[in-house]
Amino acid sequence: MTDAPQKSHGRKAIRPTLKPRELITATPDLHGVWKAKILTLFPSAFPGVLGESLTGKALQDGLWQLETIDLRQFGVGKHRNVDDTPAGGGAGMVLRADVLGNAIEHAMEGVRGNWPIIYLSPRGKRMDQPMMRNLARADGVTLLCGRFEGVDERVLEHYGIQEVSLGDFVMTGGEIAAQALIDATVRLIPNVLGNAASTEEESFSSGLLEHPQYTRPAEWKGRPIPDVLMSGHHGKVAQWRQDQSEELTRTRRPDLWDALQKPAKD
């Protein structure tokens, strides 16, 4: 029996590896397709809601990829410990630097191009639409989902990891925040929504909140659709929507409104 040369199977990348079989996921790489790698203690939490609706269909169609990496597989000792008590004392546990380091290096092996590593953390920069647009233009992203009291700071420093927050509150882990980030990013990938205008007209795309939306019936519980939307005059409809977006942003999100006014003042 002779050694057969390696063959290319379409877009799948078949590579030899010395990694233990338990560390290998069954997900093949698709060349040129945006991919999210998730470092988590709860891989069964994924894809979760990401497997539904348009993101789920796009995942099945190969428009984006998802790979979960179980941190427990890199644990130390017989019981695969992943955490230890905080140096200097204190409550809770901290994810170990050696465990995280091995997991990150495994996740980033073979990665090329623009591929940030992000730690979902309440002390990070809050997610916003420009951040999602930048991530959608990357080749992929590796997301570290924290647990307990957080992760060893040396890991963040050594790998230049960005900290990103879902909002100004604390959760029990980063998995839900990771799903929110992926959902907001994946929908910006070409062909995922199927209608580019959907992402151009929605909230935050122009710095404004989105205008109100209406559909049938024409009147509901004594509340009619605004006449201008039924007029068929596209110019007036566009102006009404612009006015509504500006008013909603000014009253509901004065921080966004002020930011929009600054360039004009400057």
DRENDO-1510 file (C-alpha; in Angstrom, 1 decimal, always signed):
<recs>
REC; n; res; u; v; w
REC; 1; MET; +0.0; +0.0; +0.0 .
REC; 2; THR; +1.5; +3.3; -1.0 .
REC; 3; ASP; +1.0; +6.7; +0.5 .
REC; 4; ALA; -1.6; +8.6; -1.5 .
REC; 5; PRO; -1.0; +12.4; -2.0 .
REC; 6; GLN; -3.3; +14.7; -0.2 .
REC; 7; LYS; -6.2; +15.9; -2.2 .
REC; 8; SER; -8.2; +19.1; -2.2 .
REC; 9; HIS; -11.9; +18.6; -1.4 .
REC; 10; GLY; -13.5; +21.7; -2.8 .
REC; 11; ARG; -13.3; +24.5; -0.2 .
REC; 12; LYS; -12.4; +22.2; +2.6 .
REC; 13; ALA; -8.9; +22.5; +4.0 .
REC; 14; ILE; -7.5; +19.1; +5.1 .
REC; 15; ARG; -4.4; +19.4; +7.2 .
REC; 16; PRO; -2.4; +16.9; +9.2 .
REC; 17; THR; -2.1; +17.6; +12.9 .
REC; 18; LEU; -0.4; +16.2; +16.0 .
REC; 19; LYS; -3.2; +17.5; +18.3 .
REC; 20; PRO; -5.0; +14.9; +20.4 .
REC; 21; ARG; -8.2; +13.8; +18.7 .
REC; 22; GLU; -10.4; +15.2; +21.5 .
REC; 23; LEU; -9.2; +18.7; +20.6 .
REC; 24; ILE; -10.2; +18.4; +17.0 .
REC; 25; THR; -13.6; +19.7; +15.9 .
REC; 26; ALA; -15.5; +18.2; +13.0 .
REC; 27; THR; -16.0; +21.6; +11.4 .
REC; 28; PRO; -14.0; +21.9; +8.1 .
REC; 29; ASP; -12.5; +25.2; +7.1 .
REC; 30; LEU; -14.1; +27.0; +4.2 .
REC; 31; HIS; -11.6; +29.2; +2.3 .
REC; 32; GLY; -12.4; +32.9; +2.2 .
REC; 33; VAL; -15.4; +32.6; +4.5 .
REC; 34; TRP; -15.8; +34.7; +7.7 .
REC; 35; LYS; -15.4; +32.5; +10.8 .
REC; 36; ALA; -16.1; +32.9; +14.5 .
REC; 37; LYS; -14.1; +30.8; +16.9 .
REC; 38; ILE; -15.5; +30.6; +20.4 .
REC; 39; LEU; -13.4; +29.7; +23.5 .
REC; 40; THR; -15.9; +28.7; +26.1 .
REC; 41; LEU; -16.6; +26.3; +29.0 .
REC; 42; PHE; -20.1; +25.8; +27.5 .
REC; 43; PRO; -19.7; +24.8; +23.8 .
REC; 44; SER; -23.2; +23.3; +23.8 .
REC; 45; ALA; -24.5; +26.9; +24.1 .
REC; 46; PHE; -23.7; +27.4; +20.5 .
REC; 47; PRO; -25.0; +28.0; +17.9 .
REC; 48; GLY; -28.1; +28.8; +20.1 .
REC; 49; VAL; -30.2; +31.5; +18.5 .
REC; 50; LEU; -27.5; +31.9; +15.8 .
REC; 51; GLY; -28.8; +28.6; +14.3 .
REC; 52; GLU; -32.2; +30.1; +13.7 .
REC; 53; SER; -33.7; +32.4; +11.1 .
REC; 54; LEU; -31.4; +34.2; +8.6 .
REC; 55; THR; -28.1; +33.6; +10.5 .
REC; 56; GLY; -28.9; +29.9; +10.8 .
REC; 57; LYS; -29.6; +29.6; +7.1 .
REC; 58; ALA; -26.5; +31.6; +6.2 .
REC; 59; LEU; -24.5; +29.2; +8.5 .
REC; 60; GLN; -26.0; +26.2; +6.6 .
REC; 61; ASP; -25.3; +27.8; +3.3 .
REC; 62; GLY; -21.6; +28.4; +4.2 .
REC; 63; LEU; -21.8; +32.2; +4.2 .
REC; 64; TRP; -20.1; +32.2; +7.6 .
REC; 65; GLN; -18.6; +29.6; +9.9 .
REC; 66; LEU; -18.7; +28.8; +13.6 .
REC; 67; GLU; -16.2; +26.7; +15.7 .
REC; 68; THR; -16.5; +26.1; +19.4 .
REC; 69; ILE; -13.4; +25.2; +21.4 .
REC; 70; ASP; -14.0; +23.7; +24.8 .
REC; 71; LEU; -11.7; +25.3; +27.4 .
REC; 72; ARG; -12.1; +22.3; +29.6 .
REC; 73; GLN; -10.1; +20.2; +27.1 .
REC; 74; PHE; -7.1; +22.3; +28.0 .
REC; 75; GLY; -7.6; +22.0; +31.7 .
REC; 76; VAL; -4.8; +21.0; +34.1 .
REC; 77; GLY; -4.6; +17.6; +36.0 .
REC; 78; LYS; -6.9; +14.7; +36.4 .
REC; 79; HIS; -9.9; +16.9; +36.8 .
REC; 80; ARG; -9.0; +19.3; +34.0 .
REC; 81; ASN; -9.0; +22.3; +36.2 .
REC; 82; VAL; -9.4; +25.6; +34.4 .
REC; 83; ASP; -9.4; +28.1; +37.2 .
REC; 84; ASP; -7.8; +28.9; +40.5 .
REC; 85; THR; -8.1; +31.4; +43.4 .
REC; 86; PRO; -7.2; +35.1; +42.8 .
REC; 87; ALA; -3.6; +36.1; +43.6 .
REC; 88; GLY; -3.7; +38.4; +46.7 .
REC; 89; GLY; -7.0; +36.8; +47.9 .
REC; 90; GLY; -10.6; +37.6; +47.3 .
REC; 91; ALA; -13.8; +36.0; +46.4 .
REC; 92; GLY; -14.4; +33.7; +43.3 .
REC; 93; MET; -12.1; +32.1; +40.9 .
REC; 94; VAL; -10.0; +33.2; +37.9 .
REC; 95; LEU; -9.4; +31.4; +34.6 .
REC; 96; ARG; -5.8; +30.3; +34.5 .
REC; 97; ALA; -3.2; +31.8; +32.2 .
REC; 98; ASP; -1.7; +28.5; +31.1 .
REC; 99; VAL; -5.1; +27.0; +30.3 .
REC; 100; LEU; -6.2; +30.0; +28.3 .
REC; 101; GLY; -2.8; +30.4; +26.6 .
REC; 102; ASN; -2.9; +26.8; +25.3 .
REC; 103; ALA; -6.5; +27.2; +24.1 .
REC; 104; ILE; -5.8; +30.5; +22.3 .
REC; 105; GLU; -2.7; +29.2; +20.6 .
REC; 106; HIS; -4.7; +26.2; +19.4 .
REC; 107; ALA; -7.5; +28.4; +18.1 .
REC; 108; MET; -5.1; +30.8; +16.3 .
REC; 109; GLU; -3.0; +28.0; +14.7 .
REC; 110; GLY; -3.0; +28.5; +10.9 .
REC; 111; VAL; -5.0; +31.8; +11.2 .
REC; 112; ARG; -4.1; +34.4; +8.6 .
REC; 113; GLY; -5.0; +38.0; +7.8 .
REC; 114; ASN; -7.1; +40.4; +9.9 .
REC; 115; TRP; -8.3; +38.2; +12.8 .
REC; 116; PRO; -8.8; +39.9; +16.2 .
REC; 117; ILE; -9.1; +38.2; +19.5 .
REC; 118; ILE; -11.8; +39.6; +21.7 .
REC; 119; TYR; -12.6; +39.0; +25.3 .
REC; 120; LEU; -16.2; +39.6; +26.3 .
REC; 121; SER; -15.8; +41.8; +29.4 .
REC; 122; PRO; -18.0; +44.4; +31.2 .
REC; 123; ARG; -14.9; +46.7; +31.3 .
REC; 124; GLY; -14.4; +46.7; +27.6 .
REC; 125; LYS; -15.5; +49.1; +24.9 .
REC; 126; ARG; -19.3; +48.9; +24.3 .
REC; 127; MET; -20.4; +47.3; +21.1 .
REC; 128; ASP; -21.7; +49.6; +18.4 .
REC; 129; GLN; -22.5; +49.4; +14.7 .
REC; 130; PRO; -19.1; +50.8; +13.5 .
REC; 131; MET; -17.4; +48.0; +15.5 .
REC; 132; MET; -19.6; +45.4; +13.8 .
REC; 133; ARG; -18.9; +46.8; +10.4 .
REC; 134; ASN; -15.1; +46.5; +11.1 .
REC; 135; LEU; -15.5; +42.9; +12.3 .
REC; 136; ALA; -17.6; +42.0; +9.2 .
REC; 137; ARG; -14.6; +43.2; +7.1 .
REC; 138; ALA; -12.2; +41.0; +9.0 .
REC; 139; ASP; -11.3; +37.5; +8.0 .
REC; 140; GLY; -12.7; +36.2; +11.2 .
REC; 141; VAL; -12.7; +36.6; +15.0 .
REC; 142; THR; -11.8; +34.6; +18.1 .
REC; 143; LEU; -14.0; +35.2; +21.1 .
REC; 144; LEU; -13.0; +34.4; +24.6 .
REC; 145; CYS; -16.0; +33.9; +26.9 .
REC; 146; GLY; -15.1; +34.6; +30.5 .
REC; 147; ARG; -16.6; +33.0; +33.6 .
REC; 148; PHE; -16.2; +33.4; +37.4 .
REC; 149; GLU; -14.2; +36.5; +38.3 .
REC; 150; GLY; -12.6; +36.9; +34.9 .
REC; 151; VAL; -9.3; +35.8; +33.3 .
REC; 152; ASP; -5.6; +36.2; +34.2 .
REC; 153; GLU; -4.6; +39.7; +33.0 .
REC; 154; ARG; -1.3; +38.4; +31.6 .
REC; 155; VAL; -3.2; +36.6; +28.9 .
REC; 156; LEU; -4.9; +39.8; +27.7 .
REC; 157; GLU; -1.6; +41.6; +27.7 .
REC; 158; HIS; +0.4; +38.8; +26.0 .
REC; 159; TYR; -2.0; +38.2; +23.1 .
REC; 160; GLY; -3.1; +41.8; +22.7 .
REC; 161; ILE; -6.7; +40.9; +23.3 .
REC; 162; GLN; -9.4; +43.5; +22.8 .
REC; 163; GLU; -12.0; +43.8; +25.6 .
REC; 164; VAL; -15.6; +44.3; +24.4 .
REC; 165; SER; -18.7; +44.8; +26.4 .
REC; 166; LEU; -22.4; +44.2; +25.6 .
REC; 167; GLY; -23.4; +47.0; +28.0 .
REC; 168; ASP; -22.9; +48.6; +31.4 .
REC; 169; PHE; -24.0; +45.5; +33.4 .
REC; 170; VAL; -22.5; +42.2; +34.6 .
REC; 171; MET; -23.5; +38.8; +33.3 .
REC; 172; THR; -22.5; +35.3; +34.5 .
REC; 173; GLY; -20.5; +34.7; +31.4 .
REC; 174; GLY; -19.6; +35.9; +28.0 .
REC; 175; GLU; -21.6; +33.4; +25.9 .
REC; 176; ILE; -24.7; +35.6; +25.4 .
REC; 177; ALA; -22.6; +38.6; +24.6 .
REC; 178; ALA; -20.6; +36.6; +22.1 .
REC; 179; GLN; -23.8; +35.5; +20.4 .
REC; 180; ALA; -25.0; +39.1; +20.2 .
REC; 181; LEU; -21.7; +40.2; +18.7 .
REC; 182; ILE; -21.8; +37.4; +16.1 .
REC; 183; ASP; -25.4; +38.1; +15.1 .
REC; 184; ALA; -24.8; +41.8; +14.7 .
REC; 185; THR; -21.7; +41.1; +12.6 .
REC; 186; VAL; -22.9; +38.2; +10.5 .
REC; 187; ARG; -25.9; +40.1; +9.2 .
REC; 188; LEU; -23.5; +42.6; +7.6 .
REC; 189; ILE; -21.7; +39.9; +5.6 .
REC; 190; PRO; -22.7; +40.1; +1.9 .
REC; 191; ASN; -25.7; +37.9; +0.9 .
REC; 192; VAL; -26.7; +37.0; +4.5 .
REC; 193; LEU; -29.7; +39.3; +4.5 .
REC; 194; GLY; -30.2; +39.2; +0.8 .
REC; 195; ASN; -31.1; +42.9; +0.6 .
REC; 196; ALA; -28.3; +45.4; +1.0 .
REC; 197; ALA; -30.8; +48.2; +1.6 .
REC; 198; SER; -31.9; +46.6; +4.8 .
REC; 199; THR; -28.6; +47.3; +6.4 .
REC; 200; GLU; -28.3; +50.7; +4.9 .
REC; 201; GLU; -31.6; +52.1; +6.2 .
REC; 202; GLU; -31.7; +50.6; +9.7 .
REC; 203; SER; -30.8; +52.1; +13.0 .
REC; 204; PHE; -27.2; +53.4; +13.5 .
REC; 205; SER; -26.2; +53.0; +9.9 .
REC; 206; SER; -26.4; +56.7; +9.4 .
REC; 207; GLY; -25.9; +57.6; +13.1 .
REC; 208; LEU; -29.6; +57.9; +13.6 .
REC; 209; LEU; -32.3; +55.7; +15.0 .
REC; 210; GLU; -34.6; +54.1; +12.5 .
REC; 211; HIS; -37.9; +55.7; +11.6 .
REC; 212; PRO; -41.2; +54.0; +12.6 .
REC; 213; GLN; -42.5; +51.2; +10.5 .
REC; 214; TYR; -46.1; +50.3; +9.5 .
REC; 215; THR; -47.9; +47.6; +7.6 .
REC; 216; ARG; -51.4; +46.2; +7.1 .
REC; 217; PRO; -54.1; +46.7; +8.2 .
REC; 218; ALA; -54.4; +50.3; +7.2 .
REC; 219; GLU; -56.2; +51.0; +10.5 .
REC; 220; TRP; -55.8; +49.1; +13.7 .
REC; 221; LYS; -57.7; +49.8; +17.0 .
REC; 222; GLY; -58.5; +53.3; +15.7 .
REC; 223; ARG; -54.9; +54.0; +14.8 .
REC; 224; PRO; -54.4; +54.7; +11.0 .
REC; 225; ILE; -51.1; +54.5; +9.2 .
REC; 226; PRO; -49.8; +58.1; +8.7 .
REC; 227; ASP; -51.3; +59.5; +5.5 .
REC; 228; VAL; -47.9; +60.4; +4.0 .
REC; 229; LEU; -46.9; +56.7; +3.8 .
REC; 230; MET; -50.1; +56.0; +1.9 .
REC; 231; SER; -49.6; +58.9; -0.5 .
REC; 232; GLY; -47.4; +57.2; -3.0 .
REC; 233; HIS; -45.1; +60.3; -3.1 .
REC; 234; HIS; -41.7; +58.9; -2.6 .
REC; 235; GLY; -40.0; +62.2; -1.9 .
REC; 236; LYS; -42.4; +63.1; +0.9 .
REC; 237; VAL; -42.1; +59.6; +2.3 .
REC; 238; ALA; -38.3; +59.9; +2.4 .
REC; 239; GLN; -38.5; +63.3; +4.1 .
REC; 240; TRP; -41.0; +62.1; +6.6 .
REC; 241; ARG; -38.8; +59.1; +7.5 .
REC; 242; GLN; -35.7; +61.4; +7.8 .
REC; 243; ASP; -37.6; +63.8; +10.1 .
REC; 244; GLN; -38.9; +60.9; +12.3 .
REC; 245; SER; -35.4; +59.4; +12.6 .
REC; 246; GLU; -33.9; +62.8; +13.6 .
REC; 247; GLU; -36.7; +63.4; +16.2 .
REC; 248; LEU; -36.4; +59.9; +17.7 .
REC; 249; THR; -32.7; +60.2; +18.0 .
REC; 250; ARG; -32.8; +63.7; +19.5 .
REC; 251; THR; -35.4; +62.7; +22.2 .
REC; 252; ARG; -34.4; +59.1; +22.9 .
REC; 253; ARG; -30.6; +59.1; +22.4 .
REC; 254; PRO; -29.3; +62.6; +23.0 .
REC; 255; ASP; -25.8; +61.1; +23.1 .
REC; 256; LEU; -26.0; +60.0; +19.5 .
REC; 257; TRP; -27.7; +63.3; +18.5 .
REC; 258; ASP; -24.9; +65.4; +20.1 .
REC; 259; ALA; -22.3; +63.2; +18.4 .
REC; 260; LEU; -23.9; +64.0; +15.0 .
REC; 261; GLN; -24.0; +67.7; +15.7 .
REC; 262; LYS; -20.3; +67.9; +16.6 .
REC; 263; PRO; -18.9; +67.6; +13.1 .
REC; 264; ALA; -21.1; +70.4; +11.9 .
REC; 265; LYS; -20.0; +72.6; +14.8 .
REC; 266; ASP; -16.4; +71.9; +14.2 .
</recs>
